[in-house]
Amino acid sequence: VSFDYDMPFNAQTASVAIYNMMGQEVIRQDVNVDGSRLDINVSDLTDGIYFYSLIVNNQVVKTNKLVVSK
């Protein structure tokens, strides 16, 4: 899965965390704060609904749904 993003000017650290429906974190990947695109390999995840959160400076700034279907 690919994410396009724009970081706020004050971003020092950032990551994307993916959670299953039970709220368990299944993937976490650091984000390059100077970049604009992040690719995450979700091939090890089973088909289903997940949630992802963008975490900037240790605070969740966005959460959304992610559907994995192969």
Contacts in CASP RR format, 6 or more apart in sequence:
PFRMAT RR
TARGET T0000
AUTHOR 0000-0000-0000
METHOD contacts of the structure
MODEL  1
VSFDYDMPFNAQTASVAIYNMMGQEVIRQDVNVDGSRLDINVSDLTDGIY
FYSLIVNNQVVKTNKLVVSK
1 39 0 8 1.000
1 40 0 8 1.000
1 42 0 8 1.000
1 66 0 8 1.000
1 68 0 8 1.000
2 37 0 8 1.000
2 38 0 8 1.000
2 39 0 8 1.000
2 40 0 8 1.000
3 16 0 8 1.000
3 37 0 8 1.000
3 38 0 8 1.000
3 39 0 8 1.000
3 40 0 8 1.000
3 52 0 8 1.000
4 36 0 8 1.000
4 37 0 8 1.000
5 31 0 8 1.000
5 35 0 8 1.000
5 36 0 8 1.000
5 37 0 8 1.000
5 38 0 8 1.000
5 54 0 8 1.000
6 36 0 8 1.000
7 14 0 8 1.000
7 31 0 8 1.000
7 33 0 8 1.000
7 34 0 8 1.000
7 35 0 8 1.000
7 56 0 8 1.000
8 56 0 8 1.000
10 57 0 8 1.000
11 33 0 8 1.000
11 56 0 8 1.000
11 57 0 8 1.000
12 33 0 8 1.000
12 57 0 8 1.000
13 30 0 8 1.000
13 33 0 8 1.000
13 56 0 8 1.000
13 57 0 8 1.000
13 58 0 8 1.000
14 30 0 8 1.000
14 31 0 8 1.000
14 33 0 8 1.000
14 54 0 8 1.000
14 55 0 8 1.000
14 56 0 8 1.000
14 57 0 8 1.000
15 28 0 8 1.000
15 29 0 8 1.000
15 30 0 8 1.000
15 31 0 8 1.000
15 54 0 8 1.000
15 55 0 8 1.000
16 27 0 8 1.000
16 28 0 8 1.000
16 29 0 8 1.000
16 31 0 8 1.000
16 38 0 8 1.000
16 40 0 8 1.000
16 52 0 8 1.000
16 53 0 8 1.000
16 54 0 8 1.000
16 55 0 8 1.000
17 25 0 8 1.000
17 27 0 8 1.000
17 28 0 8 1.000
17 52 0 8 1.000
17 53 0 8 1.000
17 55 0 8 1.000
18 25 0 8 1.000
18 26 0 8 1.000
18 27 0 8 1.000
18 28 0 8 1.000
18 40 0 8 1.000
18 42 0 8 1.000
18 45 0 8 1.000
18 50 0 8 1.000
18 51 0 8 1.000
18 52 0 8 1.000
18 66 0 8 1.000
19 25 0 8 1.000
19 26 0 8 1.000
19 50 0 8 1.000
19 51 0 8 1.000
19 52 0 8 1.000
19 53 0 8 1.000
20 26 0 8 1.000
20 50 0 8 1.000
21 48 0 8 1.000
21 49 0 8 1.000
21 50 0 8 1.000
23 51 0 8 1.000
26 45 0 8 1.000
26 50 0 8 1.000
27 40 0 8 1.000
27 42 0 8 1.000
27 45 0 8 1.000
29 38 0 8 1.000
29 40 0 8 1.000
31 38 0 8 1.000
31 54 0 8 1.000
32 38 0 8 1.000
42 66 0 8 1.000
42 68 0 8 1.000
43 70 0 8 1.000
45 68 0 8 1.000
46 68 0 8 1.000
47 68 0 8 1.000
47 69 0 8 1.000
47 70 0 8 1.000
48 67 0 8 1.000
48 68 0 8 1.000
48 69 0 8 1.000
49 65 0 8 1.000
49 66 0 8 1.000
49 67 0 8 1.000
49 68 0 8 1.000
50 65 0 8 1.000
50 66 0 8 1.000
50 67 0 8 1.000
50 68 0 8 1.000
51 63 0 8 1.000
51 64 0 8 1.000
51 65 0 8 1.000
51 66 0 8 1.000
52 63 0 8 1.000
52 64 0 8 1.000
52 66 0 8 1.000
53 60 0 8 1.000
53 62 0 8 1.000
53 63 0 8 1.000
54 60 0 8 1.000
54 61 0 8 1.000
54 62 0 8 1.000
54 63 0 8 1.000
55 61 0 8 1.000
END
